[in-house]
Structures are given as structure tokens and as C-alpha cells.
Amino acid sequence: MSLSERIVFQPFVWRGTRLEGGAAILCRNPEDAHRRIEKVRAGILSVAGALVVRMQVDEEAGDYGEPEFLERIGCVPEMDE
């Protein structure tokens, strides 16, 4: 089993009255993801909101660990935790 860490920046955008996920971006590390959050905060990235999620992944086995939510900004869907 070959586990690796994945850090994902997930933006959200309004489509009419619905909040939808945009294209998820795989980040090199938490700092890279944090820089993206700062761009949202500064208005450089035009999205309704965003999440940064870290998880352990075994792509060969198709196993994904529990997500750890590192950062959240703006409008994001409610998550059952």
C-alpha cells in the first residue's frame, strides 16, 4: 500500500442561485494552498468561496482517507462532519 498526501484547493462559484464546485486544484503543499486562499481574500481570484482539504490517498487501491479541512473562506456548502 502506497499512501501519499494530497492537498486540494476546491473553489466554489454561484451558478444562478446554486453554489457549485469549480475545478479542484491539486497543490504542492499547504503553503501553496494558503497562497490561493489569500488570492481569494484579496479579490484576485473571483470565486464565491473555497476550501483547502488534506487527505491520505492510495491511488493503486482506490482508497481515500478522511478529509482534513485546513482552510475555508467565503460561501461554501455545509459539510456533515
MILO-901615 format. One record per residue (C-alpha): residue in one letter; chain; x, y, z. Coordinates in nm, 2 decimals. Layout:
N
+--------+--------+--------+--------+--------+
! residu ! chaine !     px !     py !     pz !
+--------+--------+--------+--------+--------+
!      a !      A !      X !      Y !      Z !
...
+--------+--------+--------+--------+--------+
//
This chain:
81
+--------+--------+--------+--------+--------+
! residu ! chaine !     px !     py !     pz !
+--------+--------+--------+--------+--------+
!      m !      A !   0.00 !   0.00 !   0.00 !
!      s !      A !   0.15 !   0.33 !  -0.11 !
!      l !      A !  -0.01 !   0.62 !   0.08 !
!      s !      A !   0.05 !   0.98 !  -0.03 !
!      e !      A !  -0.07 !   1.31 !   0.10 !
!      r !      A !  -0.30 !   1.52 !  -0.13 !
!      i !      A !  -0.37 !   1.89 !  -0.07 !
!      v !      A !  -0.67 !   2.02 !  -0.27 !
!      f !      A !  -0.79 !   2.37 !  -0.32 !
!      q !      A !  -1.16 !   2.35 !  -0.40 !
!      p !      A !  -1.32 !   2.67 !  -0.53 !
!      f !      A !  -1.70 !   2.73 !  -0.53 !
!      v !      A !  -1.89 !   2.95 !  -0.77 !
!      w !      A !  -2.25 !   3.07 !  -0.80 !
!      r !      A !  -2.44 !   2.93 !  -1.10 !
!      g !      A !  -2.76 !   3.13 !  -1.08 !
!      t !      A !  -2.89 !   3.05 !  -0.73 !
!      r !      A !  -2.69 !   2.73 !  -0.69 !
!      l !      A !  -2.35 !   2.71 !  -0.53 !
!      e !      A !  -2.14 !   2.46 !  -0.72 !
!      g !      A !  -1.78 !   2.33 !  -0.70 !
!      g !      A !  -1.54 !   2.46 !  -0.96 !
!      a !      A !  -1.23 !   2.27 !  -1.09 !
!      a !      A !  -1.04 !   2.13 !  -0.79 !
!      i !      A !  -0.67 !   2.22 !  -0.79 !
!      l !      A !  -0.40 !   1.98 !  -0.66 !
!      c !      A !  -0.15 !   2.19 !  -0.45 !
!      r !      A !   0.22 !   2.10 !  -0.39 !
!      n !      A !   0.19 !   2.17 !  -0.01 !
!      p !      A !  -0.03 !   2.35 !   0.24 !
!      e !      A !   0.16 !   2.68 !   0.18 !
!      d !      A !   0.07 !   2.67 !  -0.19 !
!      a !      A !  -0.30 !   2.62 !  -0.10 !
!      h !      A !  -0.28 !   2.90 !   0.15 !
!      r !      A !  -0.15 !   3.14 !  -0.12 !
!      r !      A !  -0.46 !   3.05 !  -0.32 !
!      i !      A !  -0.68 !   3.13 !  -0.03 !
!      e !      A !  -0.50 !   3.47 !   0.01 !
!      k !      A !  -0.57 !   3.54 !  -0.35 !
!      v !      A !  -0.94 !   3.48 !  -0.29 !
!      r !      A !  -0.92 !   3.71 !   0.02 !
!      a !      A !  -0.75 !   3.98 !  -0.19 !
!      g !      A !  -1.01 !   3.96 !  -0.47 !
!      i !      A !  -0.75 !   3.83 !  -0.72 !
!      l !      A !  -0.94 !   3.50 !  -0.77 !
!      s !      A !  -1.31 !   3.56 !  -0.84 !
!      v !      A !  -1.49 !   3.28 !  -0.66 !
!      a !      A !  -1.77 !   3.27 !  -0.41 !
!      g !      A !  -1.56 !   3.07 !  -0.16 !
!      a !      A !  -1.30 !   2.79 !  -0.13 !
!      l !      A !  -1.19 !   2.50 !   0.09 !
!      v !      A !  -0.85 !   2.35 !   0.14 !
!      v !      A !  -0.86 !   1.98 !   0.21 !
!      r !      A !  -0.58 !   1.74 !   0.31 !
!      m !      A !  -0.62 !   1.36 !   0.28 !
!      q !      A !  -0.42 !   1.04 !   0.25 !
!      v !      A !  -0.47 !   0.86 !  -0.08 !
!      d !      A !  -0.37 !   0.52 !  -0.21 !
!      e !      A !  -0.44 !   0.56 !  -0.58 !
!      e !      A !  -0.35 !   0.20 !  -0.66 !
!      a !      A !  -0.61 !   0.06 !  -0.42 !
!      g !      A !  -0.86 !   0.34 !  -0.48 !
!      d !      A !  -0.86 !   0.42 !  -0.10 !
!      y !      A !  -0.91 !   0.78 !   0.03 !
!      g !      A !  -0.87 !   0.88 !   0.39 !
!      e !      A !  -1.09 !   1.11 !   0.59 !
!      p !      A !  -1.06 !   1.47 !   0.47 !
!      e !      A !  -0.90 !   1.72 !   0.70 !
!      f !      A !  -1.03 !   2.07 !   0.63 !
!      l !      A !  -0.74 !   2.31 !   0.66 !
!      e !      A !  -0.89 !   2.64 !   0.55 !
!      r !      A !  -1.23 !   2.78 !   0.44 !
!      i !      A !  -1.32 !   3.12 !   0.30 !
!      g !      A !  -1.64 !   3.28 !   0.17 !
!      c !      A !  -1.95 !   3.08 !   0.07 !
!      v !      A !  -1.90 !   2.70 !   0.08 !
!      p !      A !  -2.16 !   2.43 !   0.11 !
!      e !      A !  -2.23 !   2.30 !   0.46 !
!      m !      A !  -2.05 !   1.98 !   0.54 !
!      d !      A !  -2.17 !   1.70 !   0.77 !
!      e !      A !  -1.87 !   1.63 !   0.99 !
+--------+--------+--------+--------+--------+
//
